[in-house]
Amino acid sequence: MTSSTWFRNTYFYTKGNREYTKNGFEAAKARFVPGDLDVDLTGRHIMITGANKGLGLCTAHELAKRGAVLHLVCRNMDDARQARTTVVSETGNDVSHLNHLTEDSRVVTVSSGGMLLVRLDPDDLSFEKLVPFNGRLAYSQTKRQQVVLTLNYAQMFDKVHFSSMHPGWVDTHAVRTSIPDFYEANKEKLRSVDQGADTIVWLAASKKASEHPSGLFFQDREPVPTHFPLAWTRSSLSDEKRFIEKLHEIATRLLQPRVPEAVTPPSDSQAEQKSDVESSSMLKADAEIQAVKASSSVPESGLQREPNSITDGVGLQHASDVQPPNPLTSQTESQNNVNVSKDEDAPYPLASNESVETDEKIDVALKSPAAEPAVASLTSSLESAKIQEQAKESTVSKE
């Protein structure tokens, strides 16, 4: 362990025991402005990722109590349905109509204090050089990336208010199962889920939160530094720019429709030798596209979803002034959204056993309503290729 790493860890746990615990929350609560969350969110549409348990479910509950229309994004559909049932039954919020749009779009990213332990690595985004793999360091790095990305978005999109936050050390399912040793040693100190979610709700709902500059990192309703003093975790602007560019490349690659291998019409000299394998490949590709089109359900109104619907987590809602970076991103003219991107926070970096294969992500993306234009275009191209192929076959047969 280097001296800088030792310093960061020592500072982190000293600060954490003072500020990140339930006692730290109670101390910070004395500074809260009474009435900040006495707000009416009727007509506001809020998408929450990871909304089926822990901080996400608590956030959904608090926002629903204030009248918001929620879009819950969960990895497990059964858990998602249960979360919706819980929120509706406990809050009485089952809004089923759309209201006029208002300006004041927000994006709240739940990061972690664990990011304070690391410096941004702009190159090894897949942790291929992290040998042996260390889940805790990987977790910290992704949380650092979230904070850098939040600030970048704030600079790019001035009509949307972006913020990231640290919920503190919270008693969640993730903490209990992923770091049981830490949980057992500190379970009497951990914050309740309500305490951990307080700043998420405040950032998403309160007028006071939007008065702060966009792009800041918050803890207990206050902006806080994103680096410890003397910790050597600051990155250069060139590193941050390189990270953003690489992330954009990855996102573009993952979110583009998966196009079957192109089939080139054979030349006159090759027509008679065209193999059965090529023919079957064409038919298979065409069948895949038809299956995707059949599985897509796109209402006449385009990409509008029913209020309180539980989405599949593919589409990301943008304000109308935000131009999406890829053809699968929803382009609805909504200026009324709050996106709460939530990941179960841990008191220090977690090792995750959950992974999603790239192909599975792309398969889901292809079934998204937003993929319809790309799918239609691809289908047209394939049909055109088949017509050309048939024409050449006809010419060969006449000769």
N, C-alpha and C positions, 0 to 999 in steps of 0.2 A: 504494500500500500504506500503510495507516494504521500509526501507531506501535505500536498494540496487536497488529496482525497481524504486524508485523515481529518483535515481541518473542516472540509465540507460536511462530512458525516457527524463530527462532533457538534458543529454549529447547528446542523439540521435537527438533531435529536434534542439538543438543549432548547432550541427555539420551539420545537414541536411540543415538548412537554409543557412549555409555558403558554403556547398560543393555539395549538392544533387540537387540544383535548376539550372535553365538555366544560372544564373550568375556564379554559381560554375563551370559549364561546360566551359563557356567562359574563366574563369581564368585558368582552367586546360589545355585548348586548346593551350594556349601560350607555353606550355611545349612539345607539340606534335612534333615528328620528321617529317618534311616535306618529302613526298614521301613514307612514310610507307605503304600506301595503293595503291600505284601505282604498282599493281601486276597483272599478268595474271594468272587467275585460270582455263584456258582451260584444260580440262581433269580431273579436280578435281570433285569428287562427294560429295555433301553436303546434308545431311538430316536435315531438320528443323522441329521441332515439334511446333504446335501452329502457323502455318505459314500463316493463313488466314487473320490476322488483326494485328494492333499495331506493336509491336517490331518485331514479327516474320515476318510479311509481309515486313516491311522495310528492315530487314536483308536479306530476299530473294531477294529483288529488288537490293540491293547493291552488293550482291555476283553474281547475274546473270549478272549485268553490266560488271563484270570482267571475264565473260566467264565460270563460274562454271555450272556444271550439277546439278540441284536441285531435291531433292526428298522431296516433301511437305507433312507433316503429320498433318492432321486436324481432328477435331471431327465431323465436318459437311461436307459431300461430296459436297454439292452445293457451300458452301463457299470455299472449296478447289479448285473446278473447276474455280471459279471466280478469286481466287488468282493466279492460274496458268495463266489464260488469261491476267490478269493485268500485271504480270511480263513479259510474253512473248511480249505483245504489247508495253510495255514501254521500254524494254531493247533490243528487237530484238533477244533475246537469245532463240532459239528453237533447241538446239543441239540434234541430234538424232543418234549419233554414240558414240562408246566407244573408249577411248584412252588407251595407255599403262599405267600401274599402277606405281605410285611413292610412295616412303616412305615419311612419315611426316603426319601420321594420327593424328587427333585432336578431342577432345570432349570438347565442351564449354557448361557449365551449367549456365543458367541465374537464379541466386539466388536473394537475396534482402537484403538491409541493415537492414530490420526488424529482420533478424536472430541475429543481434548484441544485441538484447534485451533479449535473452533467453539462457539458458544453455541446452545442449543436454539431453533429457530424453530417456534413452536407452530401457525403458521397456513399456511405455504406447504408443505404436505406433498407436493405433486406437483411442486414446484420450477417452477411456472409463472412466478414472478417472478424466477427465476434466469436473467437475460438479459444476455449470452449464456450458454447453459447451460455449467456447469463440473462435469464428472463427479467431479472430486476433491473439490470442496466438497459435492456431493450425497452422495458416499460418507461423508464425515466427518459430515454431518448425520444420516444414517441410523444411523451407529454411535453418535452421541450419543443418538439416540432409543432405541436398544436399551438403553443404560445407564439412562436415565430410566424406561423401561418395566419393566426388571428390578426396580428399587427399588419401583416402584408395585405390582407383583405381590407382592413380598415383604411389603408392608404389607397387602395384601388377603387373602392366603392363608397363614395361619400354620402350616398343616400341611405345606407344601412348602418346601424350601430352594432359594432362587433365588440365582444368582450370575452375574456377567459377567466377562470376562477379556480381556487383551491378550496374544497369543502372541509378540509381538516381531516383528522383521524376519526373515521366514522365506523360504527358497528354495523357492518353490512355482511351479506352472505359471502361476498368475495373475500373479505378480510378473514372471516372465520374458516373458510375452506382453503384458501390459497396460502395464507401465512398463519397457520394455527399457533405457532410458537409465539409470534408477536401478539396475537389475540389473547392468549392465556396470560401473558405477562402484563398486558395493558388493558384488559377488558373493563376494569373499573373506571378507566380514564376516558374511554372512547365516547365520542359524541353520539347522540341519538340520530336516527335518520332525519328527523325533522330539523335538528340543528344543522346537519350537514347540507340539507337542501335549502336552507333559508336564503343564502346569497344567490342561489340559482333563481329562485322565485323572485327575489328582489330585482335582479338584473333583467329578468324577463318582463316584469310587470310595473315596476315603480317609475314614476316620472323623474325622480331624483337620479336614478341610474343613468338615464339617457342624457342627463346634463353633463356627465363626465365625458372627456374626449374618448372617441372610439379607439379600440385596440388595446385597452389597459387590462391588467391582470389584477383580480380582486380576491380579497380574503375578508370575510365577515363585513361585507358591505363597504369596504374601503379599498382603493387601489393601493397595491403594494409593489415593491421592486421585484423584478424578475431575475435578479442575481444577488447572491450573498456578497458582502464586502470581502475583497481580497481572495475570492474563490476561483478566479481565473476561468470563469465559464462564459465570458462574453465572446461572441463570434463577430467576425468582420462582415461588413456589408456585402462583400464579394461572396463569402461563404453562404450567406442567407439567400443571395440572388441565385447562386448555383443550386441550392436546395430547392427553391421554388420552381426553377426550370426543370429539374429532374422529376419533381413530384408531378408537375403538369404533364410531362411525357408519360409517366406511368399511368396517371389517371386517364389520359387520352387513349392509351393503348387498351386499358381494361374496359373502358366504357364504350368504345366503338363496337358496333355490331360485328359479330364474328362472321366473316364472309367465307363460304366454302371455297376450296381451291378453285381458281379460275379455270374454266374449260375453254381452250382455244380451238376454234373450228379448224378441222384438218385441211391441208392444202389439197389441190387436185391430185397430186401424186401420192398423197398419203391416205386418200379417202377409202380406197379399197382395203387398206391394211388397218383401218381403225379397229382397235381391240374392243372386246366385250367389256373389259374393265372400265374403259372410258365411258361407254354407254351407261353402265350401271352407276358410275360416279355422278353423271349428270342427273339421272333419275333420283338418286339418293339425295343429292343437294336440293333438287326441286321439292322432294317430299318433306325435307326438313323445313324449308321455308313455308310450305303450306301448313305444316303442323304448327309452326310458330304463329302464323296468322290466325289459325283456327283457335289457338289457345289465348290469343289476345282479345281483351274485351275493351273496346274503345267507344265510349258514349259519343253521341253526335256533337256534344258540346266540346269535344276535344279532350283536354287533360284534366277537366274539373273532376274532383272527387266529392263524394258525399261527406258532409260534416260528420265528425266523430267516427269516420271510417278508420279501419286499421290497415295501414298500407304495408307494402312488402319491403319497404326500405330502400327501393332503388331510386325513386325520384327525389330530388332535393329542390324545395321551393325557393324561388328567388324573387327579390323585388323586381318590379318592371324595369328599373334602370340598370339592373345587373345583367350583363350579357353572359349566358352560359358558355362554358368552354368547350362543350361537345354536343353532338346532336341528340343525345339521350337525356339531356337535362330538361326539365319542365320549363316551358317558356310562357306560362300563364301570367297575365298581367295582375299580379297580386303585390300590393304594397303593404299588406296588413299582416305579415307573417312574423312569428318569432320562432326561430329554430333553436332548440336546445339539444346540442350534441353531447350525449352523456355516456360516460364509461364509468363503471363501478370504481370509485377511487379507493386507493389503499394508502395506508400511512407511509409506506415506502414501496418501491417498485415491485410489481407482481410478476411471477412467471405464469404465463397463460398456457393452458393445455388445449384451448379452442383455436381452430383454424378453419378457414373457408377456402376451398380450392378455387383457383382463378377461373377454371372452366365453369364451375357452378355459379360463380358471380355473373359470368357472361351469359349463361343460360337464363338466369333470372332477368338480366337486363334485356335480353331479346324478347322476353315475354312482357316487358313493361309497355304500357300504352305509348310512352314517348318513343318507342322503337318503331312504331308503325310506319312513319315515312321512309326510314332507312330500309325496312323490310320490303315495303312496296317497291322501292327503287331497285333493290337487289333482285326481286322477283321478275321485274320487267327486263332487267339485264339478262337474266337466265333464259327467259322466254325468247328474247331476241337472238341469243346465241343458238338456241335450239332451231329457230327458223332458218338461220344461216346454215346450220349444219344440215338440215333437211334439204335445203336448196342445192347444196354441193353434192349430197348423195344422189339427188335427182339428176344432176348433170352427169355424174359418173355413170349412172345406170343407162342414160341415153347413149353415151359414147360406146 
